[in-house]
């Protein structure tokens, strides 16, 4: 049987899991306001991605889940922005962030596999930054209005 999950075609699969694991999954899903199925799907997806990209992890933020370079506070999208600005130099990007080249290469490898997702995140982040800058400029204009 096929149906749609997260906008993608999906099929039903049955797993046998220990009661404690299922209880933990259901409790965590309740805490997050998610269904157990949605949380299980996310955890499986991220686990498979971590398996292929062991230097990439996933963190929650106000903007949603995002791919991070393990052992840093750098989002993959931030690394990619800098890598692109440095003419795709892993060495220059690593020097800029003061982290090993292997971590930059890990971000680039992840980007190669999930480019559309990372580019969409980078675009949303830039739109947010542009809106915040305009709000700041408006506030500054109000603060200086009428001052000599």
SULCOR-V495987 format. One record per pair of residues at least 6 apart in sequence whose C-alpha atoms are under 7 Angstrom apart, sorted by sequence separation. I is the first residue (numbers start at 1). J is the second residue. If there is no record, write none. Layout:
BEGIN
i->I j->J
i->I j->J
END
This chain:
BEGIN
i->3 j->9
i->4 j->10
i->29 j->35
i->50 j->56
i->59 j->65
i->60 j->66
i->68 j->74
i->69 j->75
i->83 j->89
i->86 j->92
i->94 j->100
i->2 j->9
i->3 j->10
i->29 j->36
i->50 j->57
i->58 j->65
i->59 j->66
i->68 j->75
i->69 j->76
i->83 j->90
i->86 j->93
i->94 j->101
i->111 j->118
i->2 j->10
i->3 j->11
i->58 j->66
i->59 j->67
i->67 j->75
i->68 j->76
i->2 j->11
i->58 j->67
i->59 j->68
i->66 j->75
i->67 j->76
i->1 j->11
i->2 j->12
i->26 j->36
i->29 j->39
i->57 j->67
i->58 j->68
i->83 j->93
i->91 j->101
i->94 j->104
i->1 j->12
i->25 j->36
i->56 j->67
i->57 j->68
i->82 j->93
i->90 j->101
i->56 j->68
i->57 j->69
i->56 j->69
i->57 j->70
i->55 j->69
i->56 j->70
i->90 j->104
i->55 j->70
i->90 j->105
i->79 j->104
i->79 j->107
i->80 j->108
i->76 j->107
i->69 j->103
i->69 j->107
i->77 j->118
i->77 j->122
i->55 j->103
i->55 j->106
i->53 j->106
i->53 j->110
END
